[in-house]
Amino acid sequence: MSTIDTGLTLLKSAAGRVSAANGWMGNAFKGWMPTGLYARALLIMIVPMVILQTVIAFVFMERHWNTVTRRLSQAVAQDVGSLVDIYKGYPQDKDHTQLRRIAVRMQFVVDFLPPGDMPPPGPKPFFSLLDQTLSVQLGRQLNRAFWIDTVGNSNQVEIRVQVDDAVMRIFAQRSAAYASNSEIFLFWMVGTSSILLIVSVLFLRNQIKPILRLADAAESFGKGREAPNFRPRGAREVRRAAGAFLEMKARIERAMEQRTAMLAGVSHDLRTILTRFKLELALIGDNPELEGMRKDVDEMSMMLEDYLAFARGDSGEQSQPTDMAQALEELRSDAERHGHTATVTFSGLPVVTVKPASFKRCLANLVTNAARYGKTIAISGQRDHRYLTVTVDDDGPGIPVHLREEVFKPFLRLDNARNQDEGGTGLGLAIARDIARSHGGDITLGDSPMGGLRASVRIPV
């Protein structure tokens, strides 16, 4: 049992190391991979094409060209051997006229050098296929010393053979011993691959565009904006996804319209009753005993408006470019009119596409909340290429960390927290977050450098 346990332990350890190595290699590979669908699709097309072309080129070079070059070199070596045999068989031909004539018919140029040692071997080319193959074939055909040069003249191959009383020098065409059409092969391979790649890229762009349009439409809808001229396009799967998105969007809008219509009817009925209360109180006249009733009616009207604003949200309002620097300045002026000290700073391009009335209500709720519990308010805005961030700081008592998410719950009023509002509804922060999220953003609470609470609104631009 101990041997089996030891073996299992070793196997588990090895499997763990292999899994860790695979995970590390996978993470490293992911770091080099592009993140966009278009780039990944191009990579999926290019990599197999490059691998295929490389394999084809290797097979063609290694087999076809080697075979052709070997046979051509063999033929040249046989012709050279024949010339040597003719030289030995016709010693009476002192001027070698017959030999030269036969060599011309073989497309060779032959001359003779004085007897002596062969030149030292010259530099080998980087691709020495011809040099190696021709040397092997000449060694098989000739039983004597020889020397070849495949580098000196790019169009010819020089061969020197040691004969009895001289050195026979033979010039042969390089194309007669070597398959030298590699440039044409590479040109056609690269040219056809480039044409196919261009066609694939154009086709892929047309297939990717509907997906990008769907993503833009979904992002715009998440920000509370319309996506004009959007309709299902592209492949069947993309059309299906776009159709599902449009159906979901229609259902959400229909539910919002039904809720708005219901709330409009409820608000009309309740406002009618409140109006009758106010009219009856006005007809009674100025009576100190009715002052409390008038305050209750006013408070009920305010609560009704808050409830309807929270339930209605920002439905019906269209997004449009808004100067946020000017909007923040208006909030500062409102705070100062109520006796608070307020400052405003803004950096970046001030024009942002939002639903102006609802987003201003969101910021106003935050400023009102800060003004209720602090004396000094600092409002700052910053816009970059991705987000608009607005922060509201105050010097009030703040909110404990464990309660900062609780205060966003509708109708929640904490007994000892800063959002306790006598006569209020506890909907201010809930309405603000609802509006921020309808713009695709959110609201977070934190500690302010002024000692109180910091409320940060961030929405995508």
Beta strands, then each sheet from edge to edge (+ up, - down):
strand 1: 108-113
strand 2: 146-149
strand 3: 156-162
strand 4: 167-173
strand 5: 320-323
strand 6: 341-347
strand 7: 351-354
strand 8: 376-383
strand 9: 387-394
strand 10: 442-447
strand 11: 453-460
sheet 1: 1+ 4- 3+ 2-
sheet 2: 5+ 7-
sheet 3: 6+ 8+ 9- 11+ 10-
end
